[in-house]
Amino acid sequence: MPTKTPVANAEKLLNPKLEEAYDPQSLIALAPIHTDQDVADVGSGPGWLSIPLAKYLYGGKLHAVDIQEGMLEKVAERAAQYRLYNIETVLSKESTIPLENESLDGLVLSGTLNEATRAKSLFKECARLLKPAGWLAVVEWNPEDGDADFGPPAKQRISMDSVDEMGADLGLKRIRGRGLGPAHYVVIFKK
């Protein structure tokens, strides 16, 4: 069964080694994101990706979504530190996100599906939130990467083929998929 990172270990999710594994700017460059969009970072944790996304979305809004209140408190602290006022924290259940249908221009699931108890249900919930022609970027740990000391256990990692299948099952169109550093891959879908 997948495991969630406890709030007590939030600092591990802010580890500089993670940015060495994949730079948030490379995701921003690949995603069809615009500075005035309404975007969610689902499974935000302490905001490792939320902060760079919010900086990019200077004319838009970033929803940091997580199932742990403590993680969202960390996001809010970091947002205040960087003087970012376009971040809204959203406490959710794993497969139920309290946002309106078709309310988002884009959504990022970064290292989230491997922790989900019901990954397909979470994926479906994310698709519900996208506006027509909205985009969904999924970043996951490469199952072939052998760094057992960094990232989730190999048996918990989800293959790119599985992510492609989940998107296709929901009628999402895959527009891009590629490696994102040695330990990650990204798949981007359009609704």
Backbone as a chain_set.jsonl record, in Angstrom:
{"seq": "MPTKTPVANAEKLLNPKLEEAYDPQSLIALAPIHTDQDVADVGSGPGWLSIPLAKYLYGGKLHAVDIQEGMLEKVAERAAQYRLYNIETVLSKESTIPLENESLDGLVLSGTLNEATRAKSLFKECARLLKPAGWLAVVEWNPEDGDADFGPPAKQRISMDSVDEMGADLGLKRIRGRGLGPAHYVVIFKK", "coords": {"N": [[0.838, -1.18, 0.0], [0.554, 2.242, -0.833], [2.443, 4.889, 0.72], [2.08, 7.905, 2.605], [3.925, 10.894, 2.846], [4.87, 11.874, 6.008], [4.014, 14.88, 7.835], [5.997, 15.595, 9.616], [8.242, 14.919, 8.224], [8.493, 16.833, 6.272], [10.587, 18.527, 5.545], [12.305, 16.877, 4.153], [11.084, 16.765, 1.721], [11.696, 19.199, 0.729], [14.274, 19.062, 0.099], [17.334, 19.973, -1.382], [18.42, 18.124, -3.137], [16.291, 17.09, -4.53], [15.667, 19.098, -6.379], [17.901, 18.861, -7.932], [17.304, 16.485, -9.124], [15.013, 17.017, -10.662], [14.357, 20.061, -12.159], [12.073, 22.569, -11.357], [11.66, 24.54, -13.283], [12.019, 23.278, -15.71], [9.712, 21.763, -15.97], [7.811, 23.836, -16.089], [8.596, 24.973, -18.504], [7.853, 22.98, -20.299], [5.108, 22.568, -19.952], [1.841, 23.707, -21.035], [1.463, 26.311, -19.84], [0.317, 29.504, -18.766], [0.906, 32.851, -17.68], [-1.348, 34.013, -16.511], [-3.102, 32.1, -15.651], [-5.316, 29.834, -13.834], [-4.291, 27.498, -11.701], [-3.667, 24.271, -10.272], [-1.681, 22.649, -7.823], [-1.646, 19.568, -7.065], [-1.387, 17.534, -4.296], [0.558, 18.94, -2.997], [2.321, 18.941, -0.855], [4.869, 20.415, 1.158], [5.166, 22.541, -0.54], [7.207, 22.578, -2.477], [7.058, 22.609, -5.298], [4.915, 24.314, -5.602], [5.689, 26.962, -4.952], [7.569, 27.863, -7.07], [5.736, 27.622, -9.196], [3.708, 29.457, -8.461], [5.188, 31.826, -8.544], [5.646, 32.001, -11.282], [3.026, 32.267, -12.173], [2.214, 35.019, -12.019], [0.116, 36.695, -12.744], [-2.017, 35.131, -12.274], [-3.448, 32.41, -10.43], [-2.521, 30.087, -7.914], [-3.456, 27.031, -6.654], [-2.667, 25.317, -3.901], [-2.939, 22.088, -3.119], [-3.612, 19.656, -0.723], [-3.776, 16.725, 1.388], [-3.069, 16.925, 3.965], [-3.198, 19.046, 6.634], [-0.992, 20.152, 7.963], [1.01, 20.181, 5.988], [-0.031, 22.092, 4.252], [0.097, 24.317, 5.88], [2.845, 24.695, 5.911], [3.21, 25.405, 3.216], [1.84, 27.876, 3.208], [3.46, 29.344, 4.994], [5.862, 29.432, 3.542], [4.976, 30.788, 1.26], [4.392, 33.297, 2.364], [6.96, 34.009, 3.137], [8.162, 34.397, 0.646], [6.635, 36.429, -0.23], [4.323, 35.94, -1.761], [1.17, 36.288, -2.943], [-0.712, 35.018, -4.359], [-1.364, 32.419, -3.83], [-3.525, 29.916, -2.851], [-4.39, 27.798, -0.274], [-5.675, 24.508, -0.152], [-7.446, 22.184, 1.529], [-7.928, 18.807, 1.098], [-9.615, 15.672, 0.464], [-8.327, 12.424, -0.323], [-9.276, 11.593, -2.926], [-11.135, 13.498, -3.492], [-11.512, 16.696, -4.268], [-12.137, 19.881, -3.118], [-13.032, 21.835, -5.189], [-14.624, 23.637, -7.854], [-16.306, 22.045, -10.656], [-14.643, 21.955, -13.775], [-13.013, 24.254, -13.295], [-10.354, 24.932, -13.456], [-7.467, 26.011, -15.31], [-5.173, 24.568, -15.575], [-3.359, 21.784, -14.174], [-1.209, 20.174, -11.897], [0.237, 17.117, -11.079], [2.607, 16.084, -9.196], [4.753, 13.673, -8.335], [2.734, 12.492, -6.923], [0.808, 10.535, -7.642], [2.063, 8.098, -7.078], [1.831, 7.95, -4.349], [-0.833, 7.74, -3.9], [-3.704, 6.015, -2.741], [-5.782, 5.195, -4.333], [-5.068, 5.638, -7.296], [-6.251, 5.916, -9.874], [-8.774, 6.983, -9.297], [-8.066, 9.449, -8.181], [-6.861, 10.606, -10.42], [-9.076, 10.796, -12.112], [-10.64, 12.615, -10.649], [-9.037, 14.879, -10.87], [-9.215, 15.367, -13.625], [-11.892, 16.116, -13.754], [-11.815, 18.683, -12.722], [-10.672, 20.253, -14.673], [-10.955, 22.835, -17.099], [-12.594, 22.925, -20.348], [-10.241, 22.122, -22.812], [-8.262, 22.426, -20.948], [-5.14, 21.688, -19.241], [-3.142, 18.952, -18.005], [-0.454, 18.032, -16.114], [1.599, 15.372, -15.376], [4.01, 14.316, -13.234], [6.217, 11.848, -12.439], [8.099, 9.378, -10.585], [10.659, 7.639, -12.185], [10.352, 4.255, -12.825], [12.528, 2.691, -13.504], [14.729, 3.926, -12.437], [17.313, 3.504, -10.189], [17.882, 4.542, -7.608], [17.672, 3.82, -4.527], [17.846, 5.19, -2.157], [16.612, 7.567, -2.509], [13.561, 8.992, -3.143], [10.405, 7.231, -3.756], [9.886, 3.693, -2.926], [10.789, 1.224, -5.395], [8.683, -0.55, -6.076], [6.456, 0.976, -5.628], [6.406, 2.914, -7.535], [5.044, 4.363, -10.529], [4.556, 3.465, -13.867], [5.226, 5.178, -16.996], [3.64, 4.217, -19.064], [1.386, 3.309, -17.644], [0.386, 5.746, -16.676], [-0.22, 6.975, -19.116], [-2.271, 5.264, -19.932], [-4.224, 5.723, -17.938], [-4.872, 8.391, -18.526], [-5.87, 8.141, -21.172], [-8.097, 6.51, -20.706], [-9.8, 8.347, -19.572], [-10.371, 9.981, -21.629], [-8.553, 11.964, -22.167], [-6.2, 13.815, -24.078], [-2.985, 12.936, -24.935], [-0.299, 15.078, -25.093], [2.39, 15.332, -24.804], [5.266, 13.585, -23.696], [8.034, 12.651, -21.798], [11.387, 12.049, -20.566], [12.402, 13.549, -17.501], [14.929, 14.602, -16.339], [17.15, 12.23, -14.693], [15.678, 10.706, -12.851], [12.949, 11.104, -13.087], [9.879, 11.373, -15.027], [7.708, 13.102, -17.321], [4.34, 13.522, -18.268], [2.103, 15.13, -20.336], [-1.19, 16.154, -20.674], [-4.13, 17.136, -22.54], [-7.435, 18.317, -22.117]], "CA": [[0.0, 0.0, 0.0], [1.353, 3.469, -0.877], [2.566, 5.622, 1.973], [2.117, 9.359, 2.522], [5.028, 11.484, 3.596], [4.358, 12.568, 7.186], [4.351, 16.297, 7.956], [7.273, 15.669, 10.332], [9.323, 14.742, 7.245], [8.298, 17.815, 5.202], [11.872, 19.085, 5.096], [12.876, 15.964, 3.154], [10.477, 17.115, 0.437], [12.302, 20.457, 0.303], [15.679, 18.728, -0.06], [17.92, 20.462, -2.641], [18.68, 16.997, -4.038], [15.119, 16.943, -5.381], [15.811, 20.021, -7.503], [18.915, 18.282, -8.815], [16.652, 15.405, -9.857], [14.281, 17.725, -11.721], [14.214, 21.483, -11.931], [10.706, 23.004, -11.652], [11.616, 25.355, -14.5], [11.891, 22.402, -16.878], [8.289, 21.453, -16.07], [7.148, 25.055, -16.549], [8.915, 25.14, -19.925], [7.164, 21.955, -21.094], [3.647, 22.637, -19.781], [1.202, 24.832, -21.731], [1.067, 27.208, -18.761], [0.394, 30.94, -19.048], [1.063, 33.599, -16.427], [-2.623, 34.467, -15.954], [-3.979, 30.946, -15.472], [-5.736, 29.305, -12.541], [-3.628, 26.198, -11.747], [-3.562, 23.572, -8.985], [-0.599, 21.713, -7.527], [-2.344, 18.575, -6.242], [-0.365, 16.796, -3.557], [1.598, 19.975, -2.935], [3.289, 18.785, 0.228], [5.236, 21.699, 1.745], [5.213, 23.603, -1.552], [8.429, 22.581, -3.283], [6.699, 23.024, -6.653], [3.924, 25.393, -5.528], [6.339, 28.277, -4.928], [7.956, 28.303, -8.41], [4.547, 27.785, -10.036], [3.061, 30.723, -8.095], [6.023, 32.913, -9.071], [5.383, 32.09, -12.72], [1.627, 32.675, -12.351], [2.101, 36.322, -11.364], [-1.19, 37.271, -13.051], [-3.004, 34.079, -12.073], [-3.619, 31.885, -9.082], [-2.065, 28.722, -7.68], [-4.118, 26.325, -5.561], [-1.852, 24.245, -3.319], [-3.924, 21.124, -2.625], [-3.003, 18.532, -0.029], [-4.67, 16.061, 2.342], [-2.536, 17.143, 5.307], [-3.231, 20.464, 7.033], [0.365, 20.57, 8.295], [1.726, 20.492, 4.746], [-0.565, 23.362, 3.749], [0.661, 25.368, 6.731], [4.207, 24.928, 5.403], [3.064, 26.168, 1.965], [1.473, 29.251, 3.565], [4.657, 29.971, 5.566], [6.812, 29.693, 2.458], [4.381, 31.827, 0.413], [4.608, 34.562, 3.067], [8.397, 34.29, 3.072], [8.458, 34.882, -0.703], [5.654, 37.491, -0.508], [3.433, 35.49, -2.827], [-0.207, 36.454, -2.487], [-1.596, 34.337, -5.315], [-1.477, 31.006, -3.457], [-4.621, 29.52, -1.976], [-4.232, 26.418, 0.19], [-6.936, 23.772, -0.222], [-7.417, 20.89, 2.202], [-8.782, 17.884, 0.34], [-9.539, 14.244, 0.747], [-7.432, 11.898, -1.355], [-9.871, 11.575, -4.267], [-12.189, 14.503, -3.545], [-10.903, 18.019, -4.139], [-13.248, 20.811, -3.011], [-13.031, 22.912, -6.184], [-15.736, 23.495, -8.797], [-16.105, 21.389, -11.948], [-14.101, 22.757, -14.88], [-12.617, 25.558, -12.757], [-8.909, 25.143, -13.575], [-6.821, 25.998, -16.631], [-4.143, 23.549, -15.553], [-3.208, 21.046, -12.931], [0.035, 19.399, -11.818], [0.372, 16.013, -10.128], [4.044, 15.818, -9.191], [5.11, 12.713, -7.302], [1.523, 12.31, -6.132], [0.113, 9.283, -7.958], [2.713, 6.959, -6.419], [1.409, 7.929, -2.948], [-2.291, 7.628, -3.84], [-4.271, 4.7, -2.496], [-6.567, 4.907, -5.541], [-4.509, 6.57, -8.277], [-7.199, 6.171, -10.965], [-9.815, 7.875, -8.775], [-7.46, 10.775, -8.082], [-6.684, 11.08, -11.796], [-10.425, 11.153, -12.586], [-11.016, 13.836, -9.945], [-8.268, 15.973, -11.475], [-9.81, 15.638, -14.937], [-13.152, 16.823, -13.494], [-11.532, 20.076, -12.389], [-10.127, 20.983, -15.819], [-11.806, 23.491, -18.086], [-12.372, 22.378, -21.689], [-8.902, 22.462, -23.323], [-7.31, 22.55, -19.858], [-3.999, 20.775, -19.31], [-2.767, 18.189, -16.816], [0.928, 17.554, -16.164], [1.891, 14.337, -14.392], [5.432, 14.034, -13.061], [6.376, 10.709, -11.541], [9.425, 8.766, -10.457], [10.947, 6.616, -13.177], [10.503, 2.944, -12.178], [13.837, 2.096, -13.819], [15.78, 4.598, -11.69], [17.66, 2.6, -9.1], [18.343, 5.207, -6.393], [16.81, 3.365, -3.429], [17.939, 6.137, -1.049], [15.934, 8.81, -2.878], [12.28, 8.737, -3.791], [9.627, 6.098, -3.237], [10.392, 2.364, -3.292], [10.545, 0.865, -6.799], [7.374, -1.203, -6.236], [5.421, 1.998, -5.495], [6.493, 3.827, -8.675], [4.072, 4.126, -11.594], [5.194, 3.599, -15.181], [4.661, 6.134, -17.941], [2.556, 3.521, -19.771], [0.207, 3.319, -16.772], [-0.136, 7.112, -16.684], [-0.838, 7.141, -20.44], [-3.52, 4.495, -19.924], [-5.195, 6.445, -17.105], [-5.325, 9.558, -19.288], [-6.684, 7.677, -22.304], [-9.372, 6.024, -20.161], [-10.628, 9.51, -19.257], [-10.556, 10.769, -22.845], [-7.575, 13.042, -22.259], [-5.274, 13.671, -25.209], [-1.568, 13.077, -24.555], [0.382, 15.988, -26.011], [3.84, 15.267, -24.636], [5.779, 12.695, -22.663], [9.485, 12.516, -21.926], [12.138, 12.022, -19.324], [12.6, 14.851, -16.856], [16.06, 14.251, -15.497], [17.359, 10.784, -14.622], [14.803, 9.999, -11.92], [11.544, 11.447, -13.309], [9.33, 11.593, -16.366], [6.528, 13.954, -17.329], [3.352, 13.308, -19.332], [1.181, 16.262, -20.342], [-2.456, 15.866, -21.349], [-5.127, 18.203, -22.753], [-8.801, 17.828, -21.994]], "C": [[0.884, 1.244, 0.0], [1.375, 4.171, 0.481], [2.634, 7.116, 1.691], [3.319, 9.844, 3.313], [4.456, 12.221, 4.796], [4.823, 14.03, 7.229], [5.697, 16.462, 8.664], [8.467, 15.532, 9.393], [9.23, 15.74, 6.094], [9.616, 18.358, 4.668], [12.557, 18.183, 4.074], [12.332, 16.278, 1.767], [10.99, 18.444, -0.091], [13.805, 20.298, 0.087], [16.219, 19.26, -1.388], [18.233, 19.337, -3.641], [17.498, 16.764, -4.987], [15.219, 17.859, -6.594], [16.915, 19.573, -8.458], [18.294, 17.191, -9.68], [15.751, 15.954, -10.964], [14.003, 19.154, -11.303], [12.783, 21.9, -12.26], [10.595, 23.824, -12.938], [11.501, 24.494, -15.759], [10.439, 21.966, -17.056], [7.525, 22.658, -16.612], [7.4, 25.271, -18.034], [8.147, 24.164, -20.811], [5.641, 22.057, -21.045], [3.082, 23.817, -20.571], [0.627, 25.848, -20.737], [1.245, 28.66, -19.2], [0.317, 31.69, -17.723], [-0.243, 34.034, -15.772], [-3.588, 33.322, -15.664], [-4.283, 30.646, -14.008], [-5.292, 27.837, -12.534], [-3.605, 25.59, -10.341], [-2.33, 22.678, -8.966], [-1.195, 20.715, -6.537], [-1.312, 17.637, -5.615], [0.831, 17.705, -3.348], [2.664, 19.718, -1.89], [3.616, 20.159, 0.78], [5.452, 22.817, 0.717], [6.464, 23.679, -2.396], [8.142, 23.063, -4.699], [5.724, 24.194, -6.644], [4.57, 26.773, -5.615], [6.803, 28.692, -6.324], [6.76, 28.471, -9.361], [3.862, 29.118, -9.741], [3.869, 31.92, -8.587], [5.766, 33.106, -10.563], [3.983, 32.646, -12.987], [1.377, 34.042, -11.714], [0.778, 37.022, -11.654], [-2.319, 36.286, -12.828], [-3.063, 33.646, -10.628], [-3.143, 30.444, -9.025], [-2.815, 28.168, -6.474], [-3.184, 25.211, -5.108], [-2.819, 23.306, -2.606], [-3.195, 19.972, -1.944], [-4.011, 17.962, 0.969], [-4.219, 16.269, 3.786], [-2.469, 18.64, 5.611], [-1.824, 20.98, 7.325], [1.198, 20.915, 7.07], [1.268, 21.843, 4.196], [-0.09, 24.54, 4.596], [2.079, 25.706, 6.286], [4.165, 25.737, 4.104], [2.776, 27.629, 2.292], [2.665, 30.009, 4.153], [5.649, 30.343, 4.469], [6.282, 30.78, 1.527], [4.587, 33.202, 1.052], [6.073, 34.982, 3.004], [8.773, 34.89, 1.72], [7.519, 36.013, -1.138], [4.8, 37.16, -1.733], [2.006, 35.513, -2.299], [-1.211, 35.781, -3.41], [-1.691, 32.832, -5.049], [-2.649, 30.837, -2.503], [-4.36, 28.079, -1.567], [-5.611, 25.771, 0.269], [-6.744, 22.408, 0.432], [-8.406, 19.97, 1.489], [-8.779, 16.508, 0.982], [-8.739, 13.667, -0.415], [-8.022, 11.965, -2.766], [-11.057, 12.525, -4.39], [-11.567, 15.863, -3.255], [-12.025, 19.058, -4.157], [-13.096, 22.062, -3.895], [-14.133, 22.604, -7.187], [-15.334, 22.714, -10.051], [-15.571, 22.4, -12.957], [-13.691, 24.159, -14.438], [-11.142, 25.895, -12.968], [-8.44, 25.13, -15.026], [-5.794, 24.876, -16.709], [-4.007, 22.925, -14.185], [-1.922, 20.227, -13.003], [-0.108, 18.341, -10.726], [1.847, 15.634, -10.159], [4.402, 14.912, -8.024], [3.937, 12.38, -6.401], [0.863, 10.963, -6.391], [0.734, 8.082, -7.248], [2.342, 6.861, -4.945], [-0.092, 7.693, -2.8], [-2.727, 6.184, -3.604], [-5.061, 4.244, -3.723], [-6.172, 5.915, -6.617], [-5.502, 6.902, -9.388], [-8.312, 7.11, -10.519], [-9.294, 9.299, -8.646], [-7.309, 11.39, -9.469], [-8.024, 11.558, -12.36], [-10.891, 12.455, -11.941], [-10.286, 15.043, -10.533], [-8.843, 16.349, -12.838], [-11.12, 16.408, -14.79], [-12.93, 18.317, -13.298], [-11.09, 20.91, -13.586], [-11.208, 21.596, -16.698], [-11.64, 22.76, -19.413], [-11.056, 22.956, -22.235], [-7.899, 22.733, -22.207], [-6.222, 21.492, -19.958], [-3.713, 20.147, -17.94], [-1.352, 17.671, -17.017], [1.143, 16.563, -15.024], [3.394, 14.101, -14.388], [5.524, 12.897, -12.054], [7.816, 10.216, -11.566], [9.568, 7.645, -11.474], [11.148, 5.267, -12.484], [11.872, 2.31, -12.42], [14.977, 2.753, -13.062], [16.067, 3.8, -10.433], [18.101, 3.245, -7.805], [17.4, 4.891, -5.238], [16.822, 4.333, -2.253], [17.14, 7.414, -1.302], [14.654, 8.484, -3.62], [11.587, 7.524, -3.213], [10.259, 4.763, -3.626], [9.988, 2.018, -4.726], [9.155, 0.268, -6.997], [6.216, -0.204, -6.163], [5.382, 2.932, -6.712], [5.557, 3.391, -9.8], [4.744, 4.378, -12.941], [4.499, 4.651, -16.033], [3.515, 5.497, -18.717], [1.272, 3.512, -18.945], [-0.438, 4.7, -16.727], [-0.832, 7.389, -18.015], [-2.2, 6.455, -20.491], [-4.598, 5.204, -19.1], [-5.749, 7.659, -17.845], [-6.242, 9.171, -20.428], [-8.056, 7.198, -21.835], [-10.33, 7.166, -19.846], [-10.867, 10.41, -20.465], [-9.622, 11.955, -22.956], [-6.616, 12.761, -23.408], [-3.843, 13.919, -24.722], [-0.893, 13.99, -25.566], [1.902, 15.909, -25.911], [4.171, 14.283, -23.533], [7.274, 12.518, -22.87], [10.126, 12.406, -20.554], [12.311, 13.437, -18.797], [13.72, 14.646, -15.845], [16.16, 12.738, -15.396], [16.329, 10.031, -13.786], [13.309, 10.213, -12.183], [11.184, 11.427, -14.788], [8.121, 12.499, -16.226], [5.639, 13.528, -18.51], [2.368, 14.469, -19.207], [-0.008, 15.913, -21.225], [-3.237, 17.15, -21.543], [-6.488, 17.568, -22.639], [-9.513, 17.981, -23.335]], "O": [[1.86, 1.305, 0.748], [0.442, 4.053, 1.275], [3.175, 7.543, 0.671], [3.678, 9.258, 4.334], [3.628, 13.116, 4.621], [5.892, 14.367, 6.719], [6.456, 17.376, 8.34], [9.571, 15.971, 9.715], [9.828, 15.517, 5.042], [9.744, 18.619, 3.472], [13.306, 18.665, 3.224], [13.017, 16.087, 0.762], [10.741, 18.782, -1.248], [14.521, 21.285, -0.087], [15.611, 19.015, -2.429], [18.302, 19.576, -4.846], [17.682, 16.298, -6.111], [14.894, 17.453, -7.709], [16.868, 19.87, -9.651], [18.699, 16.991, -10.825], [15.728, 15.419, -12.073], [13.475, 19.411, -10.22], [12.314, 21.607, -13.36], [9.559, 23.804, -13.603], [10.945, 24.937, -16.763], [9.982, 21.814, -18.189], [6.683, 22.512, -17.498], [6.501, 25.71, -18.752], [7.824, 24.489, -21.953], [4.963, 21.672, -21.998], [3.771, 24.82, -20.758], [-0.553, 26.193, -20.798], [2.193, 28.999, -19.908], [-0.276, 31.203, -16.76], [-0.248, 34.39, -14.593], [-4.778, 33.559, -15.453], [-3.618, 31.127, -13.091], [-5.846, 27.021, -13.27], [-3.532, 26.31, -9.346], [-1.987, 22.04, -9.961], [-1.248, 20.972, -5.335], [-0.487, 17.037, -6.304], [1.978, 17.287, -3.506], [3.786, 20.212, -2.01], [2.724, 21.004, 0.867], [5.875, 23.915, 1.075], [6.762, 24.725, -2.972], [8.913, 23.852, -5.246], [5.707, 24.987, -7.585], [4.044, 27.66, -6.288], [6.464, 29.796, -6.751], [6.767, 29.349, -10.223], [3.476, 29.833, -10.666], [3.292, 32.925, -9.004], [5.678, 34.235, -11.046], [3.789, 33.414, -13.929], [0.426, 34.202, -10.95], [0.358, 37.872, -10.868], [-3.468, 36.579, -13.16], [-2.764, 34.419, -9.717], [-3.336, 29.675, -9.967], [-2.807, 28.77, -5.4], [-2.94, 24.264, -5.855], [-3.442, 23.681, -1.613], [-2.276, 19.384, -2.513], [-4.974, 18.63, 1.345], [-4.899, 15.845, 4.721], [-1.774, 19.396, 4.933], [-1.494, 22.114, 6.977], [2.004, 21.844, 7.11], [2.083, 22.639, 3.73], [0.103, 25.64, 4.078], [2.47, 26.873, 6.284], [4.976, 26.641, 3.905], [3.397, 28.525, 1.721], [2.861, 31.185, 3.848], [6.207, 31.44, 4.473], [7.056, 31.611, 1.052], [4.92, 34.164, 0.36], [6.385, 36.161, 2.839], [9.608, 35.791, 1.653], [7.595, 36.493, -2.269], [4.591, 37.995, -2.614], [1.682, 34.835, -1.324], [-2.42, 35.957, -3.257], [-2.054, 32.063, -5.939], [-2.75, 31.524, -1.486], [-4.132, 27.225, -2.424], [-6.583, 26.394, 0.696], [-5.972, 21.581, -0.053], [-9.572, 20.318, 1.303], [-8.031, 16.235, 1.92], [-8.499, 14.366, -1.399], [-7.327, 12.357, -3.704], [-11.888, 12.375, -5.286], [-11.148, 16.14, -2.131], [-12.791, 19.111, -5.12], [-13.04, 23.188, -3.4], [-14.529, 21.45, -7.351], [-14.17, 22.722, -10.453], [-15.998, 23.554, -12.985], [-13.985, 25.139, -15.123], [-10.72, 27.018, -12.691], [-8.931, 24.362, -15.853], [-5.569, 24.301, -17.775], [-4.473, 23.461, -13.18], [-1.593, 19.659, -14.044], [-0.518, 18.635, -9.603], [2.282, 14.929, -11.069], [4.362, 15.33, -6.867], [4.127, 12.024, -5.238], [0.404, 10.313, -5.452], [0.025, 7.154, -6.86], [2.516, 5.803, -4.34], [-0.573, 7.47, -1.689], [-2.182, 5.253, -4.198], [-5.022, 3.075, -4.105], [-6.855, 6.918, -6.823], [-5.588, 8.057, -9.805], [-8.748, 7.955, -11.3], [-10.004, 10.252, -8.967], [-7.601, 12.57, -9.662], [-8.093, 12.602, -13.009], [-11.474, 13.305, -12.614], [-10.875, 16.115, -10.674], [-8.943, 17.532, -13.163], [-11.426, 17.265, -15.619], [-13.78, 19.124, -13.674], [-11.126, 22.139, -13.529], [-12.226, 20.972, -16.999], [-10.655, 22.046, -19.6], [-10.807, 24.156, -22.118], [-6.799, 23.218, -22.474], [-6.372, 20.508, -20.683], [-3.998, 20.72, -16.888], [-1.081, 16.953, -17.979], [0.899, 16.876, -13.859], [3.98, 13.734, -15.407], [4.976, 12.978, -10.955], [8.619, 10.577, -12.427], [8.684, 6.798, -11.6], [12.031, 5.145, -11.635], [12.323, 1.485, -11.626], [16.084, 2.214, -13.033], [15.146, 3.458, -9.692], [18.657, 2.552, -6.954], [16.437, 5.621, -5.002], [15.906, 4.309, -1.431], [17.005, 8.25, -0.408], [14.678, 7.772, -4.624], [12.099, 6.868, -2.305], [11.073, 4.705, -4.548], [8.953, 2.478, -5.208], [8.508, 0.558, -8.003], [5.108, -0.517, -6.597], [4.41, 3.666, -6.89], [5.314, 2.2, -9.995], [5.42, 5.39, -13.126], [3.33, 4.972, -15.815], [2.52, 6.163, -19.001], [0.184, 3.69, -19.493], [-1.663, 4.816, -16.739], [-1.915, 7.974, -18.038], [-3.161, 7.003, -21.029], [-5.754, 5.275, -19.519], [-6.95, 7.926, -17.8], [-7.28, 9.801, -20.634], [-9.064, 7.454, -22.495], [-11.546, 6.973, -19.854], [-11.485, 11.468, -20.347], [-9.866, 12.862, -23.753], [-6.267, 11.611, -23.674], [-3.536, 14.976, -24.169], [-0.91, 13.711, -26.765], [2.617, 16.354, -26.809], [3.437, 14.166, -22.552], [7.727, 12.265, -23.986], [9.49, 12.639, -19.526], [12.358, 14.399, -19.564], [13.477, 14.533, -14.644], [15.329, 12.031, -15.965], [16.128, 8.834, -13.993], [12.483, 9.554, -11.552], [12.046, 11.458, -15.667], [7.572, 12.646, -15.134], [6.129, 13.217, -19.596], [1.864, 14.758, -18.121], [0.141, 15.447, -22.355], [-3.046, 18.126, -20.819], [-6.677, 16.412, -23.019], [-10.686, 17.628, -23.456]]}, "num_chains": 1, "name": "protein.A"}
